[in-house]
């Protein structure tokens, strides 16, 4: 499916990360398959991994696509084992994802659970690996968003001082 430039820009960033909020949509939790029909050029199905951040990003994608003239549905699915095949088959048209995590997941799927990780702190390297793994499956990886999802750790000032923590 080829999307017009407005829609591609609206979707620019398969990996829009870093926001949280409570949202909900149709759910396929604990079901073994996605049953939505394949989308067409004006009706798109957005997948979500079923946790708050993913649900929020799916809602954001839906709003952007609707502003670009598309009709959207959101399907919340519990895990990649369900939504990745649905993405390949066209039952889901787009899924916000983490670049490194999805690259490593596809790598393990293609090369076995013991395959060396391909996701790295270097975004260009990760995206190259992700696209190489996605293409044979019929998946197109869009450009990453500028937002970044990172973990932060906080400790009490007294603990930091006692253990000489600076960063």
N, C-alpha and C positions, 0 to 999 in steps of 0.2 A: 504494500500500500504506500503510495507516495502522498505526503502531506504538503500543502502549500507552505511557502516561506513563513507566513504569519503563524501558522500552527507549529511549524518547526521551532520558530523563535519562542512561541509560547511554551513549548515543551523543552526548550533548550536547557538541558540539565537532567539527564536521567538520574542524576545524583544530587538533587536539591536536598541538602541535609541540614540538621541543626535545630529544627523547631519542634515544639511539642504543644499539644492541646488535645482535648477530648473530642472525638468525632466518632460517628458510627455510620455504617452502611450495610447493605446486604451482606450476609455472612455465609460462608461455606464451611465453617469450623467443623472439624471432625467428619467431614465428608471426603470421599476419596476421589472426587472429580469435579471439574468445573463444568457447569451445564449451560452456560451462556452461549448463544449462537455467535459465530464469528461476526465482527463488526464490518461496516462498510466505510466508504469514504466520508460520510457525514454522521455516522453513529459509532462512537468509540466506547469501548469498555476499558476502564482503568482498573488495574489490580492493586490491591493493598495487602501487605503481609499481616494485617490484623493486629498490629500494635499501634499505640497512639501516634508516634512519629510518622509511621508509614500511612496511617489513616489520614492524618493532617495533610501530608504531601499529596495523596490521592485527591483530596478535596480541593487543594490548590490547583492541581492539574485540571480538574473538572471545571473550575471557575475560569481558568485561562482558555481552555478549549471552547467553552460555551461562549465566551466573549469573542472568540475567533469564528463563531458560527457553527460549531459542532454540537451535537446532542451527545451526552455522556451518561454512562452508568458506572457505578463503582461496585466492585466485588471485593469483599474482604476475605482473604484466604489465610489459613493458619501458617503455611510454610512454603518454602521454595519448591519442595517436592511436588506440590500441587500446582502452584501458579507458573512455574517455569515451563512445564509441558503445555499448559493452557496458553501461554504466550507463544510458544512455538507453533501451536495449531491454529492460532488466530482467534481463540475464544476470548483472550484478553489482548488488547492492542498495545497497552503501555503500562509499565510498572516502574515507579520510582525505586531505585536500588542504591546500595552502597557499592562503589566501583571495586574496591579491593576484596570485599567479602564475596561479591558475586563472581569476580574473576577466579578466586580460589575455589568457590563452589563448583563453577563450571569446569575448572581444571581437575578437581577431584572426580567429577562425573566422567570426564573424558579420559583421564589418566590414572584413575584409582585413588583410593583414600590416602595412600602414602606418597602421592605426588608432591614434589617440592612446591611451596607456595609461590604464586606469581604476583600476588598483590604486594605492593611495597609503598613506602612513604613518598616515592617519586610518582606523581600523578601521571606523567607522560608514559612511563614504563608500565604502570598498571593499566592505563587505558589501551595501550598497544596490545598487551596480553589479553585483556578483556575482549577487545574487538576480534582478535584472532580466534579466541575460543567461541565467541558468539556467532560469528559469520557462518561456520559450517552447520549450525543449528537453525539458520534462517532468521537470526535475530540481528537487529540493528541497534547499536549502542549510540545514543545521542551524546553530544558534548556534555561534559560535566558542568554542574552549576558552580557558582563561585562560593557558595556556602560550604562549610566544612563541619563535619560531625566529629568531635574529639571528646575523649574522656578527660576529666579533671579530677584531681584528688585534693581533698582538704584535710588538714590536721589542725589540732589546737596549737596555738602559738607556743605553749609550754613544751609540747611534744616536738615541734620543729626545732626549738632551741636545744632541747636535750639531745636530739639526734643530729644536730647540725644540718638540718634540711634547708636548702635555699630555693630549689625549684621543684 
